[in-house]
Amino acid sequence: MEHQTSSLPRLVKTETAWQLHVDGKPYLVLGGELQNSSLTSAVYMDTVWQKMADTGYNTLLGCVTWEDIEPQEGEFDFTELDLVMAGARAHGIRLVLLWFGSFKNGISTYAPSWVKKNTKRFPRMHQQQGDRSDSRIITTDVLSIFHTESQKADAKAFTTLMRHLKEVDQHHTVIMVQVENEIGLLGDSRDRSTAANKIFEAPVPDSLVKYLIQDWDNLHVDFIAKFPELKVTLESEASKPSSNSWETLFGKSKATDELFMAYHYALYVEQVASAGANEYPLPLYTNVWQNYAGDDSSNDFPIVVGGGGDPGDYPSGGGVSNVIDIWHKFAPSLSFIAPDIYLNDYASSCKKYRHNGQALFIPEQRRDEYGARRIWTAFGSYQAIGTSPFGVDTLEPATAAFTRHYKLLGSVSQIVLEAQRKPNSCIGFFFDELHADGSDPSSPTIANFGDYQVTIERTFVFGKAGPGAGMLIYQGANKFLLIGWGFQAVFRSLSPTSTFTGILSFIEKSVVDVAKGTLKTERKLNGDETRSGKFCMMPNEDPDYGGFPICVTIPARTMIAEVEVYSIEEDADHV
């Protein structure tokens, strides 16, 4: 049975972004990434599938490793993978396979033993260890990207994997594939091997120079910040073939080293990805270990823990924002570059990785409540195709932070997908726990929709306000859909002649048909639920009354409500 290309999982461009289509329909990835070795064992996964389904995951991310499928060169074994795919199908779960081939977290530990032991055929990268006064060059556990044998062997294995999926996965259990994992060199800003040095000292490829000249105005601002004087230099070189080495053209810096590595990593991955895509064109991507010490850092952890500061503290050459354009240009078989968001500001990372309109997918992030609240921003404000906390198989549904978030999102997924397709129709938000001193770390969210401005605030309570998260969808004709908990929406007409904005109706809704995204009315809300007409409250499940004897804030129930607002316009004579 041959697959019809049109029915394969694929990315479809919409007016606002991209959406993943599975079996011909838009699909919201409510994903979770398993621990590194979990998907290598069907027996282990048999203990996991049901609790993953019970948590609300519709998709799991897990590895297929080069060493497992090709333990001997040219001899492939997909027995375990086939059993795993069967287990996923039996529980209604889709898979995103993570190809741990040449690179995983900046090193090559998942390469087969016949690759690891043959350094003559598969040379290693070398790096400088120690400071300048007492440094030496050491061999690393990283395959060289400046020799051809590793990428040829990796491409052959990856192509064989994709061919196998084409042959056996008629149900489209696998919907995307990640090519390698958190690529880049750790411990130094670039490879110091003889082969790498020779290329580094050679002229910069014309293809790169021409690309930078032609696309300068579209390059990410983080790239331009690294090379603020480069445009003038490039313009002076535009009329002649490049004869400048990397340091001559870009300057002597770790940023130049990183650019050099990014260009060659992208070429390496393109050879692997294009070979696999030619065999079976599923959406492909690679993920990024970000610089956790940048301007958008959002953590209190030591740099050594998170990996940030300079290239080499985080993997040098991976698709961080200042070289994402290099990856887009020179690894075109990848559908997008995906950020892992642990210690960076979440919204800032989402914005960076929507650069030039690429699809947003977050394959790794925090699995706690802090992380779970933030996915609403990804889906509501940045049209993400999916999110995925890491390490989900060691959590239980009853206590996992993502359970209630994914259960609610899953019930309204078609409504969210429809909103994502319409320009300026939705926004996501979250409110973190108050600080110990009572101060609020989360600001209100203010946005304009149609004729109204909406201010989304933390829910009013007489006691201690709790956390919250959700999204607001503008339905047109003065109607809005509120999804989530722990917030309230205040509406104000944008008309200069409006003298009053009110709530015409506030209706609690529940889902009737998940597949169609249809809702039904549960009850009409008013009075205390609107603070006597001031705003629409979407409370927490256990609001704190602070000892106040009148329980004016009702607990959250369906966490879905529709509101219609109105405006009164009066001239000066009637005010």
ZAMARGU-4260 file (C-alpha; in steps of 0.2 Angstrom, whole numbers, plus 5000, padded with zeros to 4 digits):
<rodrens>
0) 5000/5000/5000 | 5007/5017/4995 | 5005/5032/5005 | 4996/5047/4996 | 5008/5062/4999
5) 4993/5073/5002 | 4987/5063/5016 | 5004/5062/5025 | 5006/5073/5040 | 5012/5090/5034
10) 5013/5108/5038 | 5000/5120/5030 | 5002/5138/5029 | 4988/5149/5035 | 4985/5167/5035
15) 4993/5169/5052 | 5006/5155/5054 | 5007/5137/5050 | 4997/5122/5056 | 5001/5104/5057
20) 4989/5093/5047 | 4987/5074/5052 | 4975/5063/5042 | 4970/5079/5032 | 4964/5089/5047
25) 4972/5102/5058 | 4981/5095/5073 | 4986/5103/5089 | 5001/5094/5097 | 4998/5092/5116
30) 5015/5083/5118 | 5026/5076/5131 | 5044/5071/5129 | 5049/5055/5137 | 5065/5052/5146
35) 5080/5049/5135 | 5079/5030/5134 | 5061/5026/5137 | 5055/5024/5119 | 5069/5011/5116
40) 5059/4998/5126 | 5042/4992/5121 | 5040/4982/5137 | 5044/4998/5147 | 5032/5008/5137
45) 5018/4996/5140 | 5019/5003/5158 | 5018/5021/5152 | 5005/5022/5138 | 4989/5023/5148
50) 4995/5035/5161 | 5001/5046/5146 | 4983/5045/5139 | 4975/5049/5155 | 4986/5065/5157
55) 4980/5072/5141 | 4994/5069/5130 | 4989/5066/5112 | 5007/5065/5106 | 5023/5058/5114
60) 5041/5063/5109 | 5054/5049/5110 | 5070/5043/5103 | 5076/5031/5089 | 5094/5029/5091
65) 5107/5025/5078 | 5116/5013/5089 | 5100/5003/5091 | 5094/5002/5073 | 5111/4999/5065
70) 5122/4989/5078 | 5132/4982/5064 | 5135/4992/5048 | 5122/4989/5035 | 5112/4978/5047
75) 5096/4986/5052 | 5084/4981/5066 | 5067/4990/5068 | 5059/4976/5079 | 5058/4987/5095
80) 5052/5002/5085 | 5038/4993/5077 | 5032/4986/5094 | 5032/5004/5101 | 5022/5011/5086
85) 5009/4997/5089 | 5008/5002/5107 | 5005/5020/5103 | 4992/5016/5091 | 4983/5005/5103
90) 4981/5020/5115 | 4977/5033/5102 | 4994/5042/5104 | 5004/5049/5090 | 5023/5050/5090
95) 5037/5062/5086 | 5053/5052/5083 | 5069/5060/5089 | 5083/5054/5078 | 5098/5052/5090
100) 5111/5050/5076 | 5127/5059/5075 | 5123/5071/5089 | 5113/5072/5105 | 5116/5086/5117
105) 5131/5092/5108 | 5140/5075/5109 | 5140/5058/5099 | 5136/5045/5112 | 5122/5037/5102
110) 5133/5033/5087 | 5135/5015/5085 | 5151/5006/5092 | 5158/5003/5074 | 5157/5022/5071
115) 5165/5027/5089 | 5179/5015/5087 | 5185/5019/5069 | 5192/5037/5072 | 5202/5036/5056
120) 5186/5034/5045 | 5175/5044/5057 | 5187/5058/5064 | 5182/5068/5080 | 5182/5086/5084
125) 5196/5093/5094 | 5194/5108/5106 | 5205/5119/5117 | 5206/5115/5135 | 5212/5127/5148
130) 5216/5146/5147 | 5228/5154/5135 | 5243/5152/5146 | 5241/5134/5149 | 5230/5126/5135
135) 5231/5110/5125 | 5220/5103/5112 | 5210/5087/5117 | 5200/5075/5107 | 5181/5076/5110
140) 5167/5063/5110 | 5160/5073/5095 | 5160/5067/5077 | 5168/5079/5065 | 5157/5089/5053
145) 5172/5093/5042 | 5174/5075/5035 | 5161/5066/5024 | 5160/5049/5031 | 5150/5052/5047
150) 5137/5062/5038 | 5136/5049/5024 | 5134/5035/5036 | 5121/5045/5047 | 5111/5050/5031
155) 5111/5031/5026 | 5104/5026/5042 | 5091/5040/5043 | 5086/5036/5026 | 5083/5018/5030
160) 5073/5023/5045 | 5062/5035/5035 | 5060/5021/5022 | 5054/5009/5035 | 5041/5021/5042
165) 5035/5024/5024 | 5033/5005/5023 | 5025/5000/5039 | 5017/5016/5047 | 5001/5016/5036
170) 4991/5024/5051 | 5003/5039/5052 | 5007/5036/5070 | 5023/5045/5067 | 5018/5063/5063
175) 5035/5072/5063 | 5054/5068/5065 | 5067/5078/5074 | 5084/5077/5066 | 5098/5075/5079
180) 5096/5083/5096 | 5103/5100/5103 | 5117/5101/5090 | 5133/5111/5093 | 5150/5109/5101
185) 5151/5111/5120 | 5167/5116/5129 | 5174/5127/5115 | 5167/5140/5102 | 5173/5130/5087
190) 5182/5114/5082 | 5201/5116/5083 | 5206/5100/5072 | 5218/5102/5058 | 5203/5100/5045
195) 5193/5113/5054 | 5207/5125/5055 | 5211/5123/5037 | 5193/5127/5032 | 5192/5141/5045
200) 5207/5150/5037 | 5200/5147/5019 | 5189/5160/5010 | 5171/5161/5017 | 5160/5152/5005
205) 5152/5164/4992 | 5135/5157/4995 | 5135/5163/5013 | 5142/5180/5008 | 5129/5183/4995
210) 5115/5177/5006 | 5120/5189/5020 | 5121/5203/5007 | 5104/5200/4999 | 5095/5196/5015
215) 5102/5208/5027 | 5086/5217/5030 | 5077/5201/5035 | 5091/5194/5046 | 5087/5191/5065
220) 5091/5207/5075 | 5102/5195/5086 | 5113/5192/5072 | 5115/5210/5067 | 5119/5214/5085
225) 5133/5202/5085 | 5140/5209/5069 | 5135/5228/5069 | 5148/5234/5056 | 5147/5219/5045
230) 5135/5227/5032 | 5147/5240/5027 | 5161/5226/5025 | 5149/5215/5015 | 5144/5229/5003
235) 5163/5233/4999 | 5165/5214/4995 | 5149/5213/4985 | 5157/5215/4968 | 5171/5202/4969
240) 5172/5184/4974 | 5176/5181/4993 | 5194/5180/4997 | 5193/5183/5016 | 5195/5170/5029
245) 5181/5169/5042 | 5191/5180/5055 | 5196/5192/5041 | 5178/5195/5036 | 5168/5193/5052
250) 5182/5198/5065 | 5191/5188/5078 | 5177/5183/5091 | 5168/5168/5098 | 5153/5175/5088
255) 5163/5172/5072 | 5167/5154/5078 | 5149/5151/5082 | 5144/5157/5064 | 5157/5146/5056
260) 5151/5131/5066 | 5132/5135/5062 | 5136/5135/5044 | 5144/5119/5043 | 5132/5110/5056
265) 5118/5116/5045 | 5126/5108/5029 | 5129/5092/5038 | 5111/5091/5045 | 5104/5096/5028
270) 5113/5081/5020 | 5105/5069/5033 | 5088/5078/5032 | 5086/5079/5014 | 5091/5061/5011
275) 5077/5056/5023 | 5064/5068/5016 | 5067/5061/4999 | 5062/5044/5005 | 5047/5049/5016
280) 5043/5068/5017 | 5037/5070/5035 | 5039/5087/5043 | 5057/5087/5050 | 5065/5099/5062
285) 5079/5101/5074 | 5079/5108/5092 | 5090/5121/5100 | 5099/5122/5117 | 5097/5140/5120
290) 5110/5152/5128 | 5103/5153/5146 | 5113/5168/5150 | 5107/5180/5137 | 5096/5196/5138
295) 5080/5185/5140 | 5087/5174/5154 | 5073/5170/5166 | 5081/5159/5180 | 5091/5160/5195
300) 5102/5145/5191 | 5121/5146/5189 | 5127/5147/5171 | 5136/5131/5173 | 5120/5122/5177
305) 5110/5129/5162 | 5123/5131/5149 | 5125/5149/5144 | 5136/5164/5142 | 5147/5161/5127
310) 5147/5149/5113 | 5153/5133/5120 | 5145/5136/5136 | 5130/5131/5126 | 5132/5121/5110
315) 5141/5132/5098 | 5134/5131/5081 | 5116/5126/5086 | 5101/5136/5079 | 5101/5149/5093
320) 5093/5166/5087 | 5108/5174/5081 | 5112/5161/5069 | 5094/5154/5065 | 5095/5162/5048
325) 5110/5152/5043 | 5100/5136/5048 | 5085/5142/5038 | 5096/5145/5022 | 5108/5130/5023
330) 5096/5117/5030 | 5081/5120/5020 | 5074/5102/5022 | 5070/5106/5040 | 5053/5113/5041
335) 5058/5124/5056 | 5070/5126/5070 | 5063/5123/5087 | 5068/5131/5104 | 5069/5121/5120
340) 5063/5133/5133 | 5069/5130/5151 | 5078/5145/5158 | 5074/5158/5145 | 5059/5170/5145
345) 5045/5160/5138 | 5036/5173/5127 | 5053/5180/5121 | 5058/5163/5115 | 5041/5161/5106
350) 5044/5177/5097 | 5061/5174/5092 | 5057/5157/5085 | 5042/5164/5075 | 5056/5173/5065
355) 5052/5176/5047 | 5035/5167/5050 | 5042/5150/5053 | 5031/5137/5063 | 5033/5137/5082
360) 5035/5120/5091 | 5042/5119/5108 | 5049/5101/5109 | 5056/5103/5127 | 5051/5114/5142
365) 5048/5113/5160 | 5036/5100/5166 | 5030/5109/5182 | 5016/5121/5184 | 5027/5136/5180
370) 5030/5128/5163 | 5012/5122/5161 | 5005/5140/5163 | 5016/5147/5149 | 5009/5135/5135
375) 4994/5146/5134 | 5005/5160/5128 | 5013/5149/5115 | 4996/5143/5108 | 4986/5159/5110
380) 4999/5173/5106 | 5011/5164/5095 | 5000/5151/5086 | 5011/5136/5091 | 5008/5120/5083
385) 5012/5111/5099 | 5021/5111/5116 | 5030/5097/5125 | 5037/5096/5143 | 5052/5084/5146
390) 5052/5069/5157 | 5034/5066/5157 | 5034/5047/5159 | 5040/5048/5177 | 5024/5058/5182
395) 5007/5052/5187 | 4991/5059/5180 | 4984/5064/5196 | 4998/5075/5201 | 5006/5080/5184
400) 5005/5099/5182 | 5000/5097/5163 | 4985/5086/5166 | 4972/5100/5169 | 4980/5111/5156
405) 4980/5098/5142 | 4963/5091/5147 | 4956/5108/5144 | 4966/5112/5129 | 4961/5095/5121
410) 4943/5098/5124 | 4944/5115/5114 | 4958/5111/5102 | 4947/5113/5087 | 4941/5130/5093
415) 4959/5135/5097 | 4965/5129/5079 | 4951/5139/5071 | 4956/5155/5081 | 4974/5152/5076
420) 4970/5153/5058 | 4962/5171/5060 | 4972/5186/5061 | 4972/5196/5078 | 4959/5184/5085
425) 4966/5177/5101 | 4979/5180/5115 | 4986/5169/5128 | 4992/5174/5146 | 4997/5167/5163
430) 4999/5173/5181 | 5012/5166/5192 | 5011/5163/5211 | 5012/5179/5220 | 5029/5183/5228
435) 5031/5179/5247 | 5030/5198/5251 | 5013/5199/5241 | 5020/5208/5226 | 5014/5202/5209
440) 5027/5195/5196 | 5014/5195/5182 | 5008/5210/5173 | 4990/5212/5166 | 4988/5208/5148
445) 4980/5222/5137 | 4975/5219/5119 | 4963/5227/5107 | 4950/5216/5097 | 4937/5224/5086
450) 4930/5239/5094 | 4936/5235/5112 | 4951/5235/5122 | 4952/5220/5134 | 4962/5220/5150
455) 4966/5203/5157 | 4970/5203/5176 | 4972/5191/5190 | 4955/5185/5197 | 4949/5196/5212
460) 4947/5187/5228 | 4946/5194/5246 | 4960/5182/5251 | 4977/5178/5243 | 4975/5179/5224
465) 4981/5163/5215 | 4989/5159/5199 | 4980/5158/5182 | 4982/5154/5164 | 4971/5154/5148
470) 4967/5162/5132 | 4954/5174/5125 | 4947/5172/5108 | 4938/5186/5099 | 4923/5179/5090
475) 4917/5195/5081 | 4901/5205/5084 | 4907/5210/5101 | 4908/5192/5107 | 4923/5184/5116
480) 4927/5166/5122 | 4936/5165/5138 | 4946/5149/5142 | 4955/5145/5158 | 4956/5150/5176
485) 4962/5162/5188 | 4959/5178/5178 | 4946/5191/5174 | 4943/5201/5158 | 4938/5220/5159
490) 4931/5227/5143 | 4932/5245/5137 | 4925/5252/5121 | 4938/5261/5109 | 4925/5273/5102
495) 4929/5291/5107 | 4910/5294/5110 | 4907/5279/5121 | 4902/5284/5139 | 4899/5266/5146
500) 4905/5248/5142 | 4894/5234/5149 | 4892/5215/5149 | 4877/5210/5139 | 4879/5192/5143
505) 4891/5180/5152 | 4887/5162/5149 | 4896/5147/5156 | 4899/5134/5142 | 4904/5116/5140
510) 4910/5105/5126 | 4897/5095/5117 | 4908/5088/5102 | 4927/5089/5103 | 4930/5085/5085
515) 4918/5099/5079 | 4922/5111/5093 | 4904/5114/5097 | 4899/5121/5114 | 4883/5121/5124
520) 4876/5133/5137 | 4877/5127/5155 | 4871/5143/5164 | 4871/5161/5163 | 4882/5171/5175
525) 4879/5188/5182 | 4879/5197/5199 | 4894/5191/5210 | 4902/5182/5195 | 4904/5199/5186
530) 4907/5209/5202 | 4891/5217/5198 | 4894/5220/5180 | 4912/5226/5181 | 4921/5212/5173
535) 4920/5193/5169 | 4928/5182/5182 | 4936/5165/5178 | 4941/5160/5195 | 4952/5146/5202
540) 4946/5130/5207 | 4948/5134/5226 | 4947/5153/5228 | 4954/5160/5244 | 4940/5170/5253
545) 4953/5176/5266 | 4941/5174/5280 | 4927/5185/5272 | 4911/5177/5277 | 4902/5179/5260
550) 4908/5168/5247 | 4906/5180/5232 | 4919/5171/5221 | 4913/5154/5214 | 4925/5140/5211
555) 4930/5136/5193 | 4919/5123/5184 | 4920/5121/5165 | 4933/5135/5163 | 4925/5140/5147
560) 4913/5155/5145 | 4906/5166/5132 | 4904/5185/5135 | 4895/5198/5124 | 4899/5216/5128
565) 4890/5232/5123 | 4894/5251/5122 | 4883/5266/5126 | 4887/5281/5115 | 4880/5298/5121
570) 4883/5315/5114 | 4888/5329/5126 | 4870/5335/5129 | 4865/5318/5136 | 4880/5316/5148
</rodrens>
